Amino acid sequence: MKINISMSEKESEMWMGFLDRMVKQLAMSGMYEDDEDEDSDSGEEYPAPIEFEKAKKDPPLKQIVVEPEGLTAHQKLGKQVMHEMLDLWLINFDTEGDQPDRGQWMQDIARDGKKAGALVSFAMARKGLSIAVYEVLREKYGDDYSPVKARNIAANITQISSVYLTPLADQYKYPNPLPTTNEATS
């Protein structure tokens, strides 16, 4: 099989320079050393295997820094977004009156990859959407906030996020992880 490649002299020089640099880098890496095996009959040269001990000692590429409250910086951003979301969600929630466009808000957040990912990451860090909502509501309104009402809000968030931000909807857990002994407060 023949492949006919036509290129200018300048392109050819560029590719030859690139290939020359690649060959030099491979030679410097020691990957193709001339350690011929005496038992080898084929005469083919194979790259030396990577030494496991050497690879194991390489430093990790990125370390995740966990803050004192157990959240990364990305998850803290998600908690801030959750605060913003609940400020909007609580406007006339479960009552008659003008309702904010929660779907549009969710769609806007879903389009912002960083905020959407942070929101989902925060819910995952808290082992579910209901617990994340309950934690933020208790932080905003006190420790006696109803877990039943928090679960209802999380359920409503799940309904809307199932259309616009499905990874967040996936964080709604069954069975209910919140205590159900308190009655809902209106």
C-alpha positions, 0 to 999 in steps of 0.5 A: 500500500502506497500513501502519497503525501504532498507538502511544501519544502517548508512543511517537510522541514517542519515535520522532519524537525519535529520527528528529529526532536521526538527521536532525541527525546526518546533516546534521552528517556532511556526507553530504547537502550541497547540491552539485548537479551541473549535468549532472544532469537527474533532480533527485534528490539523492544522498549524497556519496561517501565520500572514499577518502583520508579513510577510509584514514587512520582508525585501526584499531579494534583492534591485536593485540599480539604477545608476544616469543615470537610469541603474543598474550595469547589464544594464551598462554591457549591454551597454558596450556589445552594444558598442563592438557589434556596433564596429563590426557591423559598419565595412563595414556596408551597403557597399561593402567589407570584412564583419566581421562574425556578426553571430559568434559574436552574437552566442558567446555572446548568449553562455555567459549568463551574457553578453547576459542577460545584453545586453537584459536588456539594450535594455529593459531599453531603451524601445527597441533595436532601441533606445538603438542602437541610444543612443550608436551611439550618444554617440560614434559619436555625437548628429547628428547621423542619427536615420534612419541609427541607425534604419537600424543597429538595424534591421540588428542586429534583423535579426541575433539575431533572430537566436542566441539571440531571446530575443534581437530580440524581443526588436525591436519595431514597429512602429519605435520609432525613429524620421524619419525626418533626412536622412540617412548619409553614 
